[in-house]
Amino acid sequence: MLKLKTKWFNKWAKKNEITNEKLLNTLDNISRNIGVVDLGAGLYKVRMPKTGHGKSSGFRTIVIFKESDIAIFVYGFSKNEKSNLDNEELSYFKKLSKDLLSINREEYKQLEKAGDFIRIKE
């Protein structure tokens, strides 16, 4: 499975001390359907705990996910900053999901080289 994060998400994750290990645990939660909301179009909202807190007061991550194929972390926010995505944001992320799921592996390699995506290493 190809596991990526966008350049923006990587910056956000570093600022909020979210490690690759936490991201990999989040992907496991998607596969097991734990703390996950299926938003449609291969888009998922997943709860992620803050250090020292539980999932309910933690972070929310928006992940483009296709089982056994690809996962891309595209957006994150703290529950205390924002309660949910608004309709405009949801429409944007669904379109983004469809677009990114249509890209082939070779194109992703080129986008990684350009710095648009960062591979999540295990």
C-alpha positions in Angstrom: 0.0 0.0 0.0 1.2 3.5 -0.9 1.1 5.7 2.2 1.5 9.5 1.6 0.9 12.8 3.2 0.6 16.1 1.4 3.1 18.8 1.9 0.6 20.9 3.9 -0.4 17.9 6.1 3.2 17.1 6.8 3.8 20.7 8.1 0.6 20.5 10.2 1.6 17.1 11.6 5.0 18.3 12.6 3.6 21.4 14.3 1.2 19.2 16.3 3.8 16.5 17.1 2.0 13.8 15.1 4.4 11.0 14.3 4.4 8.6 11.4 3.6 5.9 13.9 0.4 7.7 14.8 -0.5 8.0 11.2 0.1 4.3 10.6 -2.1 3.6 13.6 -4.8 5.8 12.1 -4.6 3.8 8.8 -5.1 0.6 10.9 -8.2 2.2 12.5 -9.6 2.9 9.0 -9.1 -0.7 8.0 -10.8 -1.8 11.3 -13.5 0.9 11.1 -12.6 2.4 14.6 -13.3 6.1 15.1 -13.9 6.5 11.4 -16.6 8.4 9.4 -16.9 7.4 5.7 -17.6 10.6 3.9 -17.9 8.9 0.5 -15.8 9.1 -2.6 -12.9 7.3 -0.8 -12.7 10.1 1.8 -12.6 9.4 5.5 -12.6 11.5 8.7 -10.6 9.8 11.4 -10.2 10.6 15.1 -6.7 10.8 16.4 -5.7 11.4 20.0 -3.7 14.3 21.2 -0.8 13.4 23.5 -2.1 13.3 27.0 -5.8 13.4 25.8 -8.3 11.0 24.3 -9.6 10.8 20.8 -12.8 12.8 21.6 -10.9 16.0 22.3 -8.1 15.3 19.9 -7.5 15.8 16.2 -9.5 15.0 13.2 -7.7 13.9 10.0 -9.1 13.7 6.5 -7.7 10.8 4.6 -8.1 9.6 1.0 -8.1 5.8 1.3 -8.5 2.8 -1.0 -8.1 -0.5 0.9 -4.8 -2.3 0.1 -3.9 0.4 -2.5 -3.4 3.9 -1.3 -3.8 6.3 1.7 -3.2 10.0 1.5 -3.4 12.3 4.6 -4.7 15.6 3.2 -6.0 17.7 6.1 -6.1 17.8 9.8 -7.6 20.0 12.5 -8.0 20.1 16.3 -11.5 19.4 17.6 -11.3 22.5 19.8 -10.5 24.7 16.8 -13.2 23.4 14.5 -16.1 20.9 15.0 -16.4 19.6 11.5 -15.9 20.4 7.8 -18.5 22.7 6.2 -20.3 21.7 3.0 -17.9 23.6 0.7 -14.9 22.0 2.3 -16.5 18.6 2.0 -17.3 19.1 -1.7 -13.7 20.2 -2.3 -12.2 17.2 -0.5 -14.5 14.7 -2.3 -13.4 16.1 -5.7 -9.8 16.0 -4.6 -10.3 12.4 -3.5 -11.7 11.4 -6.9 -8.8 13.2 -8.7 -6.1 11.7 -6.5 -7.5 8.2 -6.7 -7.3 8.4 -10.5 -3.5 9.1 -10.5 -1.2 6.2 -11.4 1.8 5.1 -9.3 4.3 6.6 -11.8 2.7 10.0 -11.4 2.8 9.7 -7.6 6.6 9.1 -7.9 7.0 12.3 -9.9 4.8 14.2 -7.4 7.0 12.9 -4.5 10.2 14.0 -6.3 8.6 17.4 -6.8 7.9 17.6 -3.0 4.1 17.6 -3.3 3.8 14.4 -1.3 5.9 12.8 1.4 6.0 9.0 1.8 5.1 7.7 5.3 7.7 5.2 6.2 7.1 2.3 8.5 
